[in-house]
Amino acid sequence: MIKRNMLIWTVCLCFFSNGSTVQGASQVDFSLKEDEAAISFFPLFDGEATLLQDGTDRVILINTGSKKSRKELAYWLDFYHIKQINQVIITKQSEKYNGNVDWVTKKYQVEEVVLPKGSNDLQSQHIRMWQGRDVYQLSKHIHVSVLYHEEVNSPSMDLIIAFGEHQMLYMSNSASTIERHLLMKPLKKIDLIKLANFGEGEPLSESFLKQLNPQIGVLFSKEDRTIHPELVSRLTDGWVELYDTNKRESLSIKMSPTIYDVMKFKKTT
């Protein structure tokens, strides 16, 4: 049984805006041990970006947000003391997911960019395509399986990220698609769900949420989003703590193989 520490740390950072420059007052260093990892969700104005780190100094960025959020992405990468990124994973071919991939690739000396199969090629020699039902080892302790891969319309993929006893569902496609494909697999406990489509579209069903029994739901922000009216009530009824990046806080989860701590970091004007 997984033990969980729901310890909330809120760090208020003073910063000054001078033209295009935003300076953070502090940085975060998790000082991860070899068997530890951390996943952090960035509060971008528009789009998704998630940081994965482990105790072997492996750094992975899942999505890069839209170009409108580039300054925020740069701020949070600096806040988490990121100087180099080993791998960038794009889960959906859309500007809100891959808008800064070229900039990130050059600035952070990215070794490999992963795209859903069927995506248009980027101007890079280090492209890798993922497709459905494949399993990949990102680091010594972090494994990712592609739950579902959409190639025909907008190339995208839904992931299950596993670390120790923890499992995280990283959604990109519709709830009905996710439910159908997860039910085809031996169902295991999901600790965290990154919700799809910024909360728009049909949410996961109440019965399915009860079956997965997640502790945390993460919702990214975009311009002019309209959250499905039943989303919050279904998560509340399922005792899922919803974290919305629209609150302008980053969410970090530091994990050992059996327990995790939840931390929030806030910057204020």
Contacts in CASP RR format, 6 or more apart in sequence:
PFRMAT RR
TARGET T0000
AUTHOR 0000-0000-0000
METHOD contacts of the structure
MODEL  1
MIKRNMLIWTVCLCFFSNGSTVQGASQVDFSLKEDEAAISFFPLFDGEAT
LLQDGTDRVILINTGSKKSRKELAYWLDFYHIKQINQVIITKQSEKYNGN
VDWVTKKYQVEEVVLPKGSNDLQSQHIRMWQGRDVYQLSKHIHVSVLYHE
EVNSPSMDLIIAFGEHQMLYMSNSASTIERHLLMKPLKKIDLIKLANFGE
GEPLSESFLKQLNPQIGVLFSKEDRTIHPELVSRLTDGWVELYDTNKRES
LSIKMSPTIYDVMKFKKTT
2 165 0 8 1.000
2 166 0 8 1.000
2 189 0 8 1.000
2 191 0 8 1.000
2 258 0 8 1.000
2 259 0 8 1.000
3 258 0 8 1.000
3 259 0 8 1.000
4 191 0 8 1.000
4 215 0 8 1.000
4 259 0 8 1.000
4 260 0 8 1.000
5 259 0 8 1.000
5 260 0 8 1.000
5 261 0 8 1.000
5 262 0 8 1.000
6 215 0 8 1.000
6 241 0 8 1.000
6 261 0 8 1.000
6 262 0 8 1.000
7 261 0 8 1.000
7 262 0 8 1.000
7 263 0 8 1.000
8 262 0 8 1.000
8 263 0 8 1.000
8 264 0 8 1.000
9 263 0 8 1.000
9 264 0 8 1.000
9 265 0 8 1.000
10 249 0 8 1.000
10 264 0 8 1.000
10 265 0 8 1.000
10 266 0 8 1.000
11 26 0 8 1.000
11 28 0 8 1.000
11 264 0 8 1.000
11 265 0 8 1.000
11 266 0 8 1.000
12 266 0 8 1.000
12 267 0 8 1.000
12 268 0 8 1.000
13 24 0 8 1.000
13 25 0 8 1.000
13 26 0 8 1.000
13 79 0 8 1.000
13 265 0 8 1.000
13 266 0 8 1.000
13 267 0 8 1.000
13 268 0 8 1.000
14 24 0 8 1.000
14 25 0 8 1.000
14 268 0 8 1.000
15 22 0 8 1.000
15 23 0 8 1.000
15 24 0 8 1.000
15 25 0 8 1.000
15 267 0 8 1.000
15 268 0 8 1.000
15 269 0 8 1.000
16 22 0 8 1.000
16 23 0 8 1.000
17 269 0 8 1.000
20 71 0 8 1.000
22 71 0 8 1.000
22 75 0 8 1.000
24 75 0 8 1.000
24 78 0 8 1.000
24 79 0 8 1.000
24 267 0 8 1.000
26 79 0 8 1.000
27 78 0 8 1.000
27 79 0 8 1.000
27 80 0 8 1.000
27 81 0 8 1.000
28 79 0 8 1.000
28 80 0 8 1.000
28 81 0 8 1.000
28 252 0 8 1.000
28 265 0 8 1.000
29 81 0 8 1.000
30 36 0 8 1.000
30 38 0 8 1.000
30 53 0 8 1.000
30 252 0 8 1.000
30 254 0 8 1.000
32 38 0 8 1.000
32 53 0 8 1.000
32 54 0 8 1.000
32 55 0 8 1.000
32 254 0 8 1.000
33 55 0 8 1.000
33 256 0 8 1.000
34 55 0 8 1.000
34 56 0 8 1.000
34 140 0 8 1.000
35 55 0 8 1.000
35 141 0 8 1.000
35 256 0 8 1.000
35 257 0 8 1.000
36 54 0 8 1.000
36 55 0 8 1.000
36 254 0 8 1.000
36 255 0 8 1.000
36 256 0 8 1.000
37 52 0 8 1.000
37 53 0 8 1.000
37 54 0 8 1.000
37 55 0 8 1.000
37 139 0 8 1.000
37 141 0 8 1.000
37 142 0 8 1.000
37 163 0 8 1.000
37 254 0 8 1.000
37 255 0 8 1.000
38 51 0 8 1.000
38 52 0 8 1.000
38 53 0 8 1.000
38 54 0 8 1.000
38 252 0 8 1.000
38 253 0 8 1.000
38 254 0 8 1.000
38 255 0 8 1.000
39 50 0 8 1.000
39 51 0 8 1.000
39 52 0 8 1.000
39 53 0 8 1.000
39 161 0 8 1.000
39 168 0 8 1.000
39 252 0 8 1.000
39 253 0 8 1.000
39 255 0 8 1.000
40 50 0 8 1.000
40 51 0 8 1.000
40 53 0 8 1.000
40 76 0 8 1.000
40 80 0 8 1.000
40 250 0 8 1.000
40 251 0 8 1.000
40 252 0 8 1.000
40 253 0 8 1.000
41 49 0 8 1.000
41 50 0 8 1.000
41 194 0 8 1.000
41 218 0 8 1.000
41 220 0 8 1.000
41 243 0 8 1.000
41 245 0 8 1.000
41 250 0 8 1.000
41 251 0 8 1.000
41 252 0 8 1.000
42 49 0 8 1.000
42 50 0 8 1.000
42 51 0 8 1.000
42 72 0 8 1.000
42 73 0 8 1.000
42 76 0 8 1.000
42 245 0 8 1.000
42 250 0 8 1.000
43 72 0 8 1.000
43 76 0 8 1.000
43 221 0 8 1.000
43 245 0 8 1.000
43 246 0 8 1.000
43 247 0 8 1.000
43 248 0 8 1.000
43 249 0 8 1.000
43 250 0 8 1.000
44 65 0 8 1.000
44 66 0 8 1.000
44 69 0 8 1.000
44 72 0 8 1.000
44 73 0 8 1.000
44 76 0 8 1.000
44 220 0 8 1.000
44 221 0 8 1.000
44 245 0 8 1.000
45 68 0 8 1.000
45 69 0 8 1.000
45 72 0 8 1.000
45 221 0 8 1.000
45 223 0 8 1.000
46 65 0 8 1.000
46 66 0 8 1.000
46 68 0 8 1.000
46 69 0 8 1.000
46 96 0 8 1.000
46 221 0 8 1.000
46 222 0 8 1.000
46 223 0 8 1.000
47 63 0 8 1.000
47 65 0 8 1.000
47 66 0 8 1.000
47 69 0 8 1.000
47 96 0 8 1.000
47 97 0 8 1.000
47 198 0 8 1.000
47 220 0 8 1.000
47 221 0 8 1.000
47 222 0 8 1.000
48 62 0 8 1.000
48 63 0 8 1.000
48 65 0 8 1.000
48 91 0 8 1.000
48 96 0 8 1.000
48 97 0 8 1.000
48 220 0 8 1.000
49 61 0 8 1.000
49 62 0 8 1.000
49 63 0 8 1.000
49 64 0 8 1.000
49 65 0 8 1.000
49 69 0 8 1.000
49 73 0 8 1.000
49 76 0 8 1.000
50 61 0 8 1.000
50 62 0 8 1.000
50 63 0 8 1.000
50 170 0 8 1.000
50 194 0 8 1.000
51 59 0 8 1.000
51 60 0 8 1.000
51 61 0 8 1.000
51 62 0 8 1.000
51 76 0 8 1.000
51 77 0 8 1.000
51 80 0 8 1.000
51 82 0 8 1.000
52 58 0 8 1.000
52 59 0 8 1.000
52 60 0 8 1.000
52 61 0 8 1.000
52 62 0 8 1.000
52 138 0 8 1.000
52 142 0 8 1.000
52 161 0 8 1.000
53 59 0 8 1.000
53 60 0 8 1.000
53 80 0 8 1.000
54 139 0 8 1.000
54 140 0 8 1.000
54 141 0 8 1.000
54 142 0 8 1.000
54 163 0 8 1.000
56 139 0 8 1.000
56 140 0 8 1.000
58 86 0 8 1.000
58 138 0 8 1.000
58 139 0 8 1.000
58 140 0 8 1.000
58 142 0 8 1.000
59 82 0 8 1.000
59 84 0 8 1.000
59 85 0 8 1.000
59 86 0 8 1.000
59 87 0 8 1.000
60 85 0 8 1.000
60 86 0 8 1.000
60 87 0 8 1.000
60 88 0 8 1.000
60 89 0 8 1.000
60 138 0 8 1.000
60 139 0 8 1.000
60 142 0 8 1.000
61 85 0 8 1.000
61 87 0 8 1.000
61 88 0 8 1.000
61 89 0 8 1.000
61 104 0 8 1.000
61 108 0 8 1.000
62 88 0 8 1.000
62 89 0 8 1.000
62 91 0 8 1.000
62 159 0 8 1.000
62 170 0 8 1.000
63 89 0 8 1.000
63 90 0 8 1.000
63 91 0 8 1.000
63 92 0 8 1.000
63 97 0 8 1.000
63 98 0 8 1.000
64 73 0 8 1.000
64 88 0 8 1.000
64 90 0 8 1.000
64 97 0 8 1.000
64 98 0 8 1.000
64 99 0 8 1.000
64 100 0 8 1.000
64 101 0 8 1.000
64 103 0 8 1.000
64 104 0 8 1.000
65 73 0 8 1.000
65 96 0 8 1.000
65 97 0 8 1.000
65 98 0 8 1.000
65 99 0 8 1.000
65 100 0 8 1.000
66 95 0 8 1.000
66 96 0 8 1.000
66 99 0 8 1.000
66 100 0 8 1.000
66 222 0 8 1.000
67 95 0 8 1.000
67 99 0 8 1.000
67 100 0 8 1.000
68 223 0 8 1.000
69 100 0 8 1.000
70 100 0 8 1.000
70 103 0 8 1.000
73 100 0 8 1.000
73 104 0 8 1.000
75 267 0 8 1.000
76 250 0 8 1.000
77 108 0 8 1.000
79 250 0 8 1.000
79 265 0 8 1.000
79 267 0 8 1.000
82 108 0 8 1.000
83 108 0 8 1.000
84 108 0 8 1.000
84 109 0 8 1.000
85 104 0 8 1.000
85 108 0 8 1.000
85 109 0 8 1.000
85 110 0 8 1.000
86 110 0 8 1.000
86 111 0 8 1.000
86 112 0 8 1.000
87 110 0 8 1.000
87 111 0 8 1.000
87 112 0 8 1.000
87 113 0 8 1.000
87 114 0 8 1.000
87 138 0 8 1.000
88 101 0 8 1.000
88 104 0 8 1.000
88 105 0 8 1.000
88 110 0 8 1.000
88 112 0 8 1.000
88 113 0 8 1.000
88 114 0 8 1.000
89 113 0 8 1.000
89 114 0 8 1.000
89 130 0 8 1.000
89 144 0 8 1.000
89 159 0 8 1.000
90 97 0 8 1.000
90 98 0 8 1.000
90 101 0 8 1.000
90 113 0 8 1.000
90 114 0 8 1.000
90 115 0 8 1.000
90 116 0 8 1.000
90 119 0 8 1.000
91 97 0 8 1.000
91 116 0 8 1.000
91 156 0 8 1.000
91 157 0 8 1.000
91 158 0 8 1.000
91 159 0 8 1.000
91 170 0 8 1.000
91 172 0 8 1.000
92 98 0 8 1.000
92 116 0 8 1.000
92 154 0 8 1.000
92 155 0 8 1.000
92 156 0 8 1.000
92 157 0 8 1.000
92 172 0 8 1.000
93 115 0 8 1.000
93 116 0 8 1.000
93 118 0 8 1.000
93 119 0 8 1.000
93 120 0 8 1.000
93 154 0 8 1.000
93 155 0 8 1.000
93 156 0 8 1.000
94 154 0 8 1.000
94 156 0 8 1.000
96 198 0 8 1.000
96 222 0 8 1.000
97 172 0 8 1.000
101 113 0 8 1.000
101 122 0 8 1.000
102 122 0 8 1.000
102 123 0 8 1.000
104 110 0 8 1.000
105 113 0 8 1.000
105 122 0 8 1.000
105 124 0 8 1.000
110 126 0 8 1.000
111 126 0 8 1.000
112 126 0 8 1.000
112 127 0 8 1.000
112 128 0 8 1.000
113 122 0 8 1.000
113 124 0 8 1.000
113 126 0 8 1.000
113 127 0 8 1.000
113 128 0 8 1.000
114 128 0 8 1.000
114 129 0 8 1.000
114 130 0 8 1.000
115 122 0 8 1.000
115 127 0 8 1.000
115 128 0 8 1.000
115 129 0 8 1.000
115 130 0 8 1.000
115 155 0 8 1.000
116 129 0 8 1.000
116 130 0 8 1.000
116 131 0 8 1.000
116 149 0 8 1.000
116 150 0 8 1.000
116 151 0 8 1.000
116 155 0 8 1.000
116 156 0 8 1.000
116 157 0 8 1.000
117 129 0 8 1.000
117 130 0 8 1.000
117 131 0 8 1.000
117 132 0 8 1.000
117 149 0 8 1.000
117 151 0 8 1.000
117 155 0 8 1.000
118 129 0 8 1.000
118 151 0 8 1.000
118 155 0 8 1.000
119 129 0 8 1.000
119 155 0 8 1.000
121 127 0 8 1.000
130 136 0 8 1.000
130 146 0 8 1.000
130 149 0 8 1.000
130 157 0 8 1.000
131 146 0 8 1.000
131 149 0 8 1.000
131 151 0 8 1.000
131 157 0 8 1.000
132 146 0 8 1.000
132 147 0 8 1.000
132 148 0 8 1.000
132 149 0 8 1.000
132 157 0 8 1.000
133 145 0 8 1.000
133 146 0 8 1.000
133 149 0 8 1.000
134 145 0 8 1.000
134 146 0 8 1.000
135 143 0 8 1.000
135 144 0 8 1.000
135 145 0 8 1.000
135 146 0 8 1.000
136 143 0 8 1.000
136 144 0 8 1.000
136 145 0 8 1.000
136 146 0 8 1.000
137 143 0 8 1.000
138 144 0 8 1.000
141 163 0 8 1.000
141 164 0 8 1.000
141 257 0 8 1.000
142 161 0 8 1.000
142 162 0 8 1.000
142 163 0 8 1.000
143 161 0 8 1.000
143 162 0 8 1.000
143 163 0 8 1.000
144 159 0 8 1.000
144 160 0 8 1.000
144 161 0 8 1.000
144 162 0 8 1.000
145 159 0 8 1.000
145 160 0 8 1.000
145 162 0 8 1.000
146 157 0 8 1.000
146 158 0 8 1.000
146 159 0 8 1.000
147 157 0 8 1.000
147 158 0 8 1.000
147 159 0 8 1.000
147 160 0 8 1.000
147 169 0 8 1.000
147 178 0 8 1.000
147 181 0 8 1.000
147 182 0 8 1.000
147 185 0 8 1.000
148 157 0 8 1.000
148 158 0 8 1.000
148 173 0 8 1.000
148 177 0 8 1.000
148 178 0 8 1.000
148 181 0 8 1.000
149 156 0 8 1.000
149 157 0 8 1.000
149 158 0 8 1.000
150 156 0 8 1.000
150 157 0 8 1.000
150 172 0 8 1.000
150 173 0 8 1.000
150 177 0 8 1.000
156 172 0 8 1.000
156 173 0 8 1.000
157 172 0 8 1.000
158 169 0 8 1.000
158 170 0 8 1.000
158 171 0 8 1.000
158 172 0 8 1.000
158 173 0 8 1.000
158 177 0 8 1.000
158 178 0 8 1.000
158 181 0 8 1.000
158 196 0 8 1.000
159 169 0 8 1.000
159 170 0 8 1.000
160 167 0 8 1.000
160 168 0 8 1.000
160 169 0 8 1.000
160 170 0 8 1.000
160 190 0 8 1.000
161 167 0 8 1.000
161 168 0 8 1.000
161 170 0 8 1.000
162 168 0 8 1.000
163 255 0 8 1.000
163 257 0 8 1.000
164 255 0 8 1.000
164 257 0 8 1.000
164 258 0 8 1.000
165 257 0 8 1.000
165 258 0 8 1.000
166 191 0 8 1.000
166 192 0 8 1.000
166 255 0 8 1.000
166 257 0 8 1.000
166 260 0 8 1.000
167 188 0 8 1.000
167 189 0 8 1.000
167 190 0 8 1.000
167 191 0 8 1.000
168 190 0 8 1.000
168 191 0 8 1.000
168 192 0 8 1.000
168 193 0 8 1.000
168 194 0 8 1.000
169 178 0 8 1.000
169 182 0 8 1.000
169 190 0 8 1.000
169 192 0 8 1.000
169 193 0 8 1.000
169 194 0 8 1.000
169 212 0 8 1.000
169 214 0 8 1.000
170 194 0 8 1.000
171 178 0 8 1.000
171 193 0 8 1.000
171 194 0 8 1.000
171 195 0 8 1.000
171 196 0 8 1.000
172 196 0 8 1.000
172 197 0 8 1.000
173 196 0 8 1.000
174 196 0 8 1.000
174 197 0 8 1.000
174 201 0 8 1.000
174 202 0 8 1.000
175 196 0 8 1.000
175 201 0 8 1.000
175 202 0 8 1.000
175 203 0 8 1.000
175 204 0 8 1.000
175 205 0 8 1.000
175 208 0 8 1.000
176 202 0 8 1.000
178 196 0 8 1.000
178 204 0 8 1.000
179 204 0 8 1.000
179 205 0 8 1.000
179 208 0 8 1.000
182 208 0 8 1.000
182 212 0 8 1.000
187 211 0 8 1.000
187 212 0 8 1.000
189 212 0 8 1.000
189 213 0 8 1.000
190 212 0 8 1.000
190 213 0 8 1.000
190 214 0 8 1.000
191 214 0 8 1.000
191 215 0 8 1.000
191 216 0 8 1.000
191 260 0 8 1.000
192 214 0 8 1.000
192 215 0 8 1.000
192 216 0 8 1.000
192 217 0 8 1.000
192 218 0 8 1.000
192 253 0 8 1.000
193 204 0 8 1.000
193 212 0 8 1.000
193 214 0 8 1.000
193 216 0 8 1.000
193 217 0 8 1.000
193 218 0 8 1.000
193 240 0 8 1.000
194 217 0 8 1.000
194 218 0 8 1.000
194 220 0 8 1.000
195 203 0 8 1.000
195 217 0 8 1.000
195 218 0 8 1.000
195 219 0 8 1.000
195 220 0 8 1.000
195 231 0 8 1.000
198 219 0 8 1.000
198 220 0 8 1.000
198 221 0 8 1.000
198 222 0 8 1.000
198 225 0 8 1.000
198 227 0 8 1.000
199 219 0 8 1.000
199 225 0 8 1.000
199 227 0 8 1.000
199 228 0 8 1.000
199 231 0 8 1.000
200 225 0 8 1.000
200 226 0 8 1.000
200 227 0 8 1.000
200 228 0 8 1.000
201 228 0 8 1.000
202 228 0 8 1.000
203 228 0 8 1.000
203 230 0 8 1.000
203 231 0 8 1.000
203 234 0 8 1.000
203 235 0 8 1.000
204 212 0 8 1.000
204 234 0 8 1.000
205 234 0 8 1.000
206 234 0 8 1.000
206 237 0 8 1.000
206 238 0 8 1.000
209 234 0 8 1.000
209 235 0 8 1.000
209 238 0 8 1.000
209 240 0 8 1.000
210 238 0 8 1.000
214 240 0 8 1.000
215 240 0 8 1.000
215 241 0 8 1.000
216 240 0 8 1.000
216 241 0 8 1.000
216 243 0 8 1.000
216 253 0 8 1.000
216 262 0 8 1.000
217 235 0 8 1.000
217 240 0 8 1.000
217 241 0 8 1.000
217 242 0 8 1.000
217 243 0 8 1.000
218 243 0 8 1.000
218 245 0 8 1.000
218 251 0 8 1.000
219 227 0 8 1.000
219 231 0 8 1.000
219 242 0 8 1.000
219 243 0 8 1.000
219 244 0 8 1.000
219 245 0 8 1.000
219 246 0 8 1.000
220 245 0 8 1.000
221 244 0 8 1.000
221 245 0 8 1.000
221 246 0 8 1.000
232 242 0 8 1.000
235 242 0 8 1.000
236 242 0 8 1.000
243 251 0 8 1.000
243 264 0 8 1.000
245 251 0 8 1.000
248 266 0 8 1.000
248 267 0 8 1.000
249 264 0 8 1.000
249 265 0 8 1.000
249 266 0 8 1.000
250 264 0 8 1.000
250 265 0 8 1.000
250 266 0 8 1.000
251 262 0 8 1.000
251 263 0 8 1.000
251 264 0 8 1.000
252 262 0 8 1.000
252 263 0 8 1.000
252 264 0 8 1.000
252 265 0 8 1.000
253 260 0 8 1.000
253 261 0 8 1.000
253 262 0 8 1.000
253 263 0 8 1.000
254 260 0 8 1.000
254 261 0 8 1.000
254 263 0 8 1.000
END
